[in-house]
Amino acid sequence: MADVIVQVPSNHPDTGERAEKEDVAPPPPPDFTDPEADVILRSCEGSEFRVFKLILSQASPFFRAMFSLPQELNAEVASSSQLPVIEMVEDASTIEMMLRYCYPLPDPLLTISIRDENQVPQIPELFYVRKALEIARKFDIPRASTNAVRRMSVISEDHPVPIYALACQYDEARLARKAAEHALRHPQDTLLALYPELQQITGEMLRSLLVFHRDCKNVAVAIAQDWSAMSKWRATPYFWFWSGPHGKDVDCPRYSYNHKTGPSEAKCWVQSWWKTYMEDVISTLQTIPDIKRAVTTEGVLEAFLAQVSSKSDTCKICCNVAFKDVKAFVDVFIQKVQEKQSLVHSAEAFAKNFTWADFLDLHSIVMIYLGTSGSEIL
């Protein structure tokens, strides 16, 4: 007796013609071999998954709509015990993943990460993440999207660019913003590595990421350079400023003071060790505009203690307030930079659909990459 066949088209960009069925199709997992099932999903290799329409309908509006359509069966088929068969263009592993999102089973694991011999980033787990995103899009299964986004959030810490590209492609605006922020932990020149995912987004989306990185850098550097403003962050300035706890007429016996003019063009006198440390911070932010990595309590204290150990005399005022002042300064510094960076062009706007007319020419992208600024780019 012939099976009842229902053809299901696929809009997956990587789907080709149906593969020829092998002599022995891979068997489905035990979870999908229930003899009481009322429908069969057949993979392109010929694997048959015996499942329940009710479960699929509850999890996926796609299947709900399919099973609600009237099916005309001839008398011979209607009186038989054969189950309806839905021919799927997906392979067995994709169908199994999709069913695990429909059934009350643990979410599929989307892990593994390696690099190839040429050091071109290859992240195999993104293959499974993309598969989950395609399942969510085609079969309208929110659980698949939620699982994929959760895994992408973790991957973006080390691989922000491909995750940013996927987030843009699949309209995950919040994840696009998060990945763009994680990209601040990396030099801008690394953002143009040969990630395959970049081929799936527009030039405007890539440009937005580069502009975001550049503008966040400019914000952080501007704050780091304005030492005069820093001296006024609190009523009693930090001890490394001349007008700090020593008082304006009392000079610390161990340190020379240096003049610095920041963006505010106001004069500011600071201790030499702090001047050296902040110049290193500014240099770091020029490349990696992640304020939490550029400025740490440990780093400031290490710079201070190095200066103390090189001097035979000791300033009790500085030593008594060092830890408290340094910790307070770092907390305020990080907060001020993050607040300003949060106002930079929102990366949520990156994840939207563009037409071909939105593509920028390569020249514009290269100019941003090289650090060119000005109205010719914006």
C-alpha positions, 0 to 999 in steps of 0.5 A, a space after each residue: 500500500 502506498 504512503 500518503 506523501 506531503 511535499 514540504 518545500 524549504 527556503 534554507 539558502 544551503 538546501 540543494 536538490 534532494 539527496 539520493 536515498 542510501 541503501 540503508 537510511 540512518 535510523 532515527 533516535 528512540 525518542 521518535 519511533 513511537 508505534 502510536 505516532 500519527 504521522 511520519 517525517 521522512 528525511 532526505 536520506 529516507 530516515 522516518 521519524 514517527 511523531 505526533 501531530 499534536 506535539 508538532 502543532 503546539 510547538 510550531 505554527 508551521 505544522 499547525 497550519 499544515 495539519 489544519 489543511 484538508 487532506 483528500 485521501 482516496 478510499 483505499 488509502 483512507 481505509 488502510 492503516 498507513 500513516 501519512 508521510 511528510 517528505 522533508 528536504 532536511 537531513 536526519 540531523 536537522 529534523 532531529 534537532 527540530 523535533 527536540 525543540 518541539 518535544 519536551 526534551 533537553 535543548 540540543 548542544 551547540 558547542 565546539 570551537 577550533 581554528 584551521 592551519 591558516 589561522 582563518 577563524 573557523 567556528 564549527 559550532 556556528 554551523 549548528 547555531 545557524 541550523 537552529 536559527 534556520 529551524 526557528 525561521 522556517 518552522 516558527 519555533 521560538 525555542 530554537 531561536 532562544 537556544 541559539 541566541 543564548 549560545 551566541 551570547 557566549 560565543 560573542 565574547 571571543 568571536 564577536 564579529 561572526 555573531 554580530 553578522 548572524 545577529 544582523 542576518 536574523 534580526 536579533 537586534 539586542 544580540 547585535 548590540 551585545 556583540 558590537 560591545 564585545 568587539 570593543 575588546 579587540 583591535 579594529 584591524 581584527 574585525 575584518 578577518 575572513 569570517 564567512 558570516 560577513 558574506 551574509 550581511 550588507 556593507 552598511 552593516 559592516 560599516 556600522 560595526 566599524 563606526 561603532 568601534 571608532 566612536 566608542 574609542 573616541 569617547 573613551 580617549 576623550 575622557 582619559 585625556 581630560 585630566 583637569 575634569 578628572 581632578 573635579 570628579 569629587 570634592 576632594 581630588 584624588 591624591 595624585 593631583 596637586 590640589 589633593 589631600 596634600 593641600 595646594 601649598 604642600 608638595 609631596 616630597 617624593 614626586 615631581 609634578 607634570 603639566 597636562 592640558 586635556 580637551 578642556 584646555 585647563 591646566 592640571 598638575 599630576 604626579 609623574 607615575 600617574 602621568 606615565 600610567 594614564 599615557 599607557 591607558 590612552 595608548 591602549 584605548 586607541 587600539 582596544 576601547 574596552 575601558 574595563 581592560 584598559 583601567 583596573 584597580 590592580 593596574 593603577 596600584 601597581 604603577 603607584 607601588 612601583 614608584 614607591 619602591 624606587 624611592 627611599 623616602 615615603 609619603 605617608 599621605 599618599 600611602 594612607 589614601 592610595 587604595 581607597 582613592 584608586 578604587 574610587 577613581 577606577 569605578 568612576 572612570 569606568 562608569 563615565 566611559 560606559 555611560 558615554 559609550 552607551 550613547 554611541 549609535 545604537 547597535 540595535 539599529 544594525 539588525 535590520 533589512 537593507 536593500 542592495 542600494 544600501 551597500 557602501 562601496 569598498 572605499 568607505 569601509 577601508 577609510 573607516 578601517 584606516 581611521 579616517 574621520 570626517 563628513 566624507 564618511 558619515 
